[in-house]
Amino acid sequence: MKINLKRKVLYSTCAASLILLTACSSGSSGSTSSSSSTTTSSSVSSSSVEATSTANSDYFTDTDLTDTYDEATSSTVSLSGSSAKVSGDGVAVSGSTVTISAAGTYIISGESDGVQILVDAADSDKVQIVLNGVTMTGSDALIAVKEADKVVITSAAGSSNTIEDSEHTNDDYSAAIYSKSDLTFNGSGSLTVTGNYNNAIKGNDDVKFTGGTYNITSTVKHAISANDALNIVNSDMTLTAAEDAIHSDNDEDTELGNIYIQSGNFVINAGDDAIHASNTLTIDNGTIDIQSCVEGIEGKTVTINDGTIKIVSSDDGINGSDWASTAGDMQMQEGVSVTINGGDITIDMAQGDTDAIDSNGDLTITGGNITITGQSAFDYDGTGTYTGGTLTVNGETVTELTQTGPGGMGGGGPQGNSF
């Protein structure tokens, strides 16, 4: 459906019931990540080299993939009630604030209420925070990154960790975990994050996940939000959000606001978009089960190369749209496209003015198995091209991208010919 305004009315009315009714099970067994560490000891947590050998180096660095650490040389933070005890270099505690001020590895353990881990280091410092059996609650961001080159949050092997915020007294960090620098999550343990004030996890720059099991919920806004890029590989995620589950949006630079999913297992329930990018959205593989949403997969350019994807949507299943475009409704938006090159994709649509695959620009299908149940299968305002793959609409095999939505110009048959 061609609307250039976010559909706030629909998801705002259902957001509260979504959070209450969606008791998502946790993701399947945790993925592994890299063991490429320069110095290790016998106490280093174990991990697989598979992530290093398979992760796309265009999106992930060695630092992103490294979840190993040396306990003997790491500083430690032991949480206890409203304070903590620290040991080692680069960390100090004052009242309920634990400040990390230098590059290094910091192992966190214990339970706290009202304690904040604050990273305030040099802009060239890389900081690794290892969560090893942590439970943190409080009325502000529980982990906040003010300054660093990059912060890596590692869930230690065999550990279960929980972070949940409530109303904030400081609006500088609008999430349970908030970073003003690049932020990476890895490890083979599990991490549950609940945001009751705004986002659950928010990054002003890049946010990456390269391993681990995650249960992330925002009862107010987005489950995971990044300004520049949000990249995921080898991670198991259960995501529930009042608005978007996976969100990347940059209002200042139209080249940013990107999402890249290389692999992983995802169970998603969202009050608005399941996966939303203001610029490019690329899915190379993964098992993605979108159980409820308004828009399923949405970006300015959407490219799906492989994966097993199921979408249950009340508006558009897959949507190509440029929210910054000045083009009017029902008009082609320059630079917008949806391209499907492979994958097993199932889309179940609600009744009414909804589209399974909707592009405000071009629509290209070159491969994959696409099964659609709904009133409108394809809607595009540019050129529709179909050169390969299997299309099944309401139980019947189709061989061309017949316009069934309200807009559209042109089209393509099995060899890309106009008709």
C-alpha positions in Angstrom: 0.0 0.0 0.0 1.5 3.4 -1.0 1.6 5.6 2.0 4.7 7.7 2.8 3.8 8.3 6.5 4.5 5.7 9.2 1.4 3.8 10.2 1.4 4.9 13.8 -2.4 4.7 14.4 -2.6 1.0 13.8 0.4 -0.2 15.8 -0.2 2.3 18.7 -3.6 0.7 19.3 -2.2 -2.8 19.3 1.2 -2.3 20.9 0.1 -2.8 24.5 -1.7 -6.0 23.7 1.2 -7.2 21.6 3.7 -6.9 24.5 1.3 -8.6 26.9 0.2 -11.4 24.7 3.5 -12.2 23.0 5.3 -14.6 25.3 8.1 -15.5 22.8 10.2 -18.5 23.4 13.9 -17.9 23.5 15.9 -18.6 20.3 17.4 -21.9 19.5 20.8 -23.0 20.7 23.4 -20.3 20.7 25.6 -19.7 17.7 29.3 -19.8 17.9 31.8 -17.0 17.2 35.4 -16.4 16.5 38.4 -17.6 18.6 40.9 -15.2 16.9 42.5 -13.6 19.9 46.1 -12.4 20.0 46.8 -13.5 23.6 44.9 -16.1 25.5 45.4 -18.3 28.6 44.0 -21.7 29.7 41.0 -19.9 31.2 39.8 -18.3 28.0 36.3 -19.0 27.0 36.0 -21.4 24.1 34.4 -20.6 20.7 34.5 -21.8 17.1 36.6 -20.4 14.3 33.6 -20.9 12.0 32.4 -17.3 12.4 35.8 -15.9 11.5 36.0 -18.0 8.3 32.4 -17.3 7.2 31.6 -13.8 8.4 31.6 -11.3 5.6 34.6 -9.0 6.2 32.9 -6.1 4.4 30.5 -6.0 7.5 32.5 -7.6 10.4 36.0 -7.0 11.7 38.2 -9.4 13.7 37.3 -7.3 16.8 33.6 -7.9 16.2 34.2 -11.7 16.0 36.5 -12.1 18.9 34.8 -13.3 22.1 37.8 -14.7 23.8 39.5 -13.1 26.8 42.2 -13.7 29.4 40.7 -13.8 32.9 44.2 -13.4 34.5 44.7 -10.0 32.9 41.1 -8.7 33.0 39.7 -6.3 35.4 36.6 -7.4 37.3 33.4 -5.8 38.5 31.3 -7.6 41.1 27.8 -6.2 41.3 26.0 -6.2 44.7 22.8 -4.4 45.3 23.1 -0.7 44.7 26.9 -0.7 44.3 29.8 -2.8 43.2 33.4 -3.8 44.0 36.0 -3.4 41.3 39.5 -4.9 40.9 42.2 -4.1 38.3 43.2 -1.2 36.0 40.9 1.2 34.1 37.8 0.9 36.3 36.5 2.8 39.4 33.3 2.9 41.3 31.6 6.0 42.8 28.3 5.4 44.5 26.2 3.5 42.0 28.2 4.3 38.9 31.0 2.0 37.7 33.2 3.9 35.2 35.4 2.2 32.7 38.1 4.7 31.5 40.6 2.7 29.4 40.9 0.1 26.8 40.9 -3.5 28.1 38.6 -6.4 29.2 36.2 -6.1 32.1 34.4 -9.1 33.5 31.1 -8.3 35.1 29.2 -10.6 37.5 26.6 -10.4 40.2 23.2 -8.7 40.7 22.4 -5.0 41.1 19.6 -2.5 41.2 20.4 1.0 40.2 24.0 0.4 39.2 25.2 1.8 35.9 28.2 0.6 33.9 29.5 3.8 32.2 32.2 3.6 29.5 34.0 6.9 29.2 37.3 6.2 27.6 39.4 7.7 24.8 38.0 7.7 21.3 40.7 5.3 20.2 40.1 2.8 23.0 38.5 -0.6 22.4 36.7 -2.0 25.4 35.4 -5.5 26.0 32.7 -6.0 28.6 32.2 -9.7 29.5 28.8 -10.5 31.1 29.3 -13.6 33.3 26.0 -14.2 35.2 24.7 -10.7 35.4 21.3 -9.4 36.5 20.9 -5.6 36.3 17.8 -3.5 36.9 17.5 0.2 37.3 15.9 3.5 36.4 18.5 4.6 33.8 20.6 2.9 31.1 22.3 0.0 32.8 25.2 0.0 30.3 26.0 3.4 28.8 28.8 4.2 26.4 29.7 7.9 26.4 33.0 7.6 24.6 35.2 4.8 23.1 36.3 3.6 19.7 34.3 0.4 20.0 32.7 -1.5 22.9 32.2 -5.3 22.6 29.7 -6.9 25.0 30.5 -10.6 25.3 28.1 -13.1 26.9 30.4 -15.6 28.5 30.1 -19.3 27.6 27.4 -21.0 29.7 26.2 -17.7 31.2 22.7 -16.3 31.4 22.5 -12.5 31.7 19.5 -10.1 32.2 19.3 -6.4 31.9 16.0 -4.4 32.4 15.4 -0.7 32.8 12.5 1.4 33.9 11.7 5.1 33.8 14.9 7.1 33.2 16.0 10.2 35.1 18.7 10.9 32.4 17.5 11.3 28.9 21.0 11.2 27.5 20.8 7.4 27.2 17.4 6.4 25.9 17.8 2.6 26.2 18.6 -0.2 28.6 21.9 -0.5 26.7 22.9 2.7 25.0 26.1 3.6 23.0 27.3 6.7 21.4 30.1 4.7 19.8 30.2 1.5 17.7 28.7 -1.4 19.7 29.1 -5.2 19.1 27.5 -8.1 20.9 29.1 -11.6 20.7 29.8 -14.7 22.8 28.1 -18.1 23.2 26.0 -17.3 26.3 22.6 -15.7 26.5 21.4 -12.1 27.1 17.9 -10.9 27.8 17.4 -7.1 27.5 14.1 -5.4 28.3 13.5 -1.7 27.6 10.6 -0.2 29.5 11.6 3.5 28.9 12.4 3.7 25.2 14.5 1.3 23.1 15.9 -1.9 24.5 19.3 -1.5 22.7 20.3 1.8 20.9 23.5 2.7 19.1 24.3 6.1 17.6 26.8 4.5 15.2 27.1 0.8 14.2 25.5 -2.0 16.1 26.6 -5.6 15.4 25.7 -9.1 16.6 28.2 -11.9 15.8 27.1 -14.7 18.1 25.0 -15.6 21.1 21.4 -16.1 22.1 19.2 -13.0 22.6 15.8 -12.2 23.9 15.2 -8.5 23.4 12.0 -6.6 24.2 10.9 -3.0 24.1 7.5 -2.3 25.6 7.7 1.3 24.3 9.7 1.6 21.1 12.3 -0.5 19.1 13.9 -3.7 20.3 17.3 -2.9 18.5 18.0 0.5 16.9 21.1 1.9 15.2 21.7 5.2 13.4 24.3 4.1 10.9 24.2 0.3 10.4 22.9 -2.9 12.0 24.7 -6.1 11.0 23.9 -9.6 12.2 25.6 -13.0 11.8 25.4 -16.3 13.6 23.0 -15.1 16.3 19.8 -16.5 17.7 17.2 -13.8 18.4 13.7 -13.5 19.9 12.5 -10.0 19.4 9.4 -8.2 20.6 8.7 -4.5 20.1 6.0 -2.0 20.5 7.3 -0.4 17.3 10.2 -1.9 15.1 12.1 -5.0 16.1 15.2 -4.4 14.0 15.6 -0.7 13.1 18.3 1.4 11.4 17.5 4.9 10.4 19.6 8.0 9.8 17.9 11.3 9.2 21.2 13.2 8.5 23.0 11.0 6.0 20.9 9.2 3.4 23.8 6.7 2.7 23.4 5.4 6.3 20.6 3.6 8.0 21.5 0.2 6.6 20.8 -3.4 7.7 22.8 -6.5 6.8 21.7 -10.0 7.9 24.2 -12.7 6.9 22.8 -15.5 9.0 20.9 -16.3 12.2 17.6 -17.5 13.6 15.0 -14.9 14.3 11.5 -15.0 15.9 9.9 -11.5 15.6 6.7 -9.9 16.9 6.5 -6.1 16.2 3.9 -3.4 16.6 5.1 -1.7 13.4 7.9 -3.0 11.2 9.7 -6.3 11.9 12.8 -5.2 10.0 13.2 -1.5 8.9 16.1 0.3 7.2 15.9 3.8 5.9 18.5 3.0 3.2 19.7 -0.5 2.2 18.5 -3.8 3.6 20.2 -7.0 2.6 19.5 -10.5 3.7 22.0 -13.1 2.6 20.6 -16.0 4.7 19.0 -16.9 7.9 15.8 -18.3 9.3 13.4 -15.4 9.9 10.0 -16.1 11.4 7.9 -12.8 11.5 4.8 -13.8 13.5 3.1 -10.5 13.6 3.8 -7.0 12.3 2.4 -4.1 10.3 5.2 -4.1 7.7 7.4 -7.1 7.5 10.7 -6.3 5.7 11.1 -2.6 4.7 13.9 -0.5 3.2 14.7 1.9 0.4 16.4 -0.9 -1.4 15.6 -4.5 -0.2 17.7 -7.4 -1.5 17.0 -11.0 -0.4 19.6 -13.5 -1.7 18.7 -16.6 0.4 17.1 -17.7 3.6 13.9 -19.2 5.0 11.5 -16.3 5.7 7.9 -16.4 6.9 6.0 -13.2 7.2 2.5 -12.6 8.8 1.7 -8.9 8.1 -1.3 -6.6 8.4 0.0 -4.2 5.7 2.9 -5.0 3.4 5.0 -8.1 3.7 8.0 -6.8 1.8 8.1 -3.1 1.1 10.5 -0.9 -0.8 10.0 2.8 0.1 11.9 6.0 0.6 10.5 7.9 3.6 12.6 10.9 2.6 11.2 11.1 -0.9 9.2 14.1 -2.0 7.3 12.1 -4.5 3.5 11.9 -3.9 1.6 8.9 -3.0 1.2 6.4 -5.9 4.2 7.9 -7.7 7.5 6.2 -8.4 10.3 7.0 -6.0 13.8 7.3 -7.5 16.3 4.7 -6.2 13.7 2.5 -4.6 13.8 -1.3 -5.4 12.9 -4.7 -4.1 15.1 -7.6 -5.5 14.6 -11.3 -4.7 17.4 -13.6 -5.9 16.7 -16.6 -3.8 15.3 -18.1 -0.6 12.1 -19.8 0.6 9.7 -16.9 1.3 6.1 -17.3 2.7 3.9 -14.3 3.1 0.5 -14.3 4.7 -1.4 -11.1 4.4 -4.3 -9.5 6.2 -7.5 -8.7 4.2 -8.0 -5.2 2.8 -5.7 -2.7 1.1 -2.5 -4.8 1.7 0.3 -6.0 -0.6 2.5 -9.0 -0.1 5.4 -7.4 -2.1 5.2 -3.7 -2.6 7.8 -1.5 -4.2 7.5 2.3 -4.7 10.1 1.7 -7.4 11.2 -1.4 -9.3 10.5 -5.0 -8.4 12.9 -7.8 -9.6 12.6 -11.5 -9.0 15.4 -13.8 -10.3 15.0 -16.8 -8.1 13.7 -18.4 -5.0 10.4 -20.0 -3.9 7.8 -17.4 -3.0 4.4 -18.4 -1.6 1.8 -15.7 -1.1 -1.6 -15.8 0.5 -3.5 -12.5 0.2 -5.6 -10.2 -1.8 -2.8 -8.4 -3.5 0.5 -10.2 -4.4 2.5 -7.6 -6.3 2.4 -3.8 -6.4 5.2 -1.7 -7.9 5.4 1.8 -9.4 8.5 1.2 -11.6 9.4 -1.8 -13.7 8.5 -5.4 -12.7 10.9 -8.0 -13.9 10.6 -11.8 -13.4 13.4 -14.0 -14.8 13.4 -17.0 -12.4 12.1 -18.7 -9.3 8.7 -20.2 -8.4 5.7 -18.0 -7.6 2.6 -19.4 -5.9 -0.3 -17.0 -5.2 -3.3 -18.3 -3.3 -2.5 -21.9 -4.2 -1.9 -21.3 -7.9 1.4 -21.1 -9.8 1.9 -17.8 -11.6 4.4 -17.0 -14.3 4.3 -13.2 -14.4 4.3 -10.3 -12.0 0.7 -9.3 -12.6 -0.2 -6.0 -10.9 -2.8 -6.7 -8.3 -2.2 -3.7 -6.1 -3.5 -0.1 -6.5 -0.5 1.3 -8.4 1.9 0.3 -11.0 3.6 0.9 -14.4 4.9 -1.8 -16.6 5.7 -5.3 -15.9 7.8 -8.3 -16.9 7.2 -12.0 -17.8 9.4 -15.0 -17.2 12.1 -13.6 -19.6 11.8 -10.0 -18.5 9.7 -9.0 -21.4 7.2 -6.2 -21.1 3.5 -7.1 -21.3 
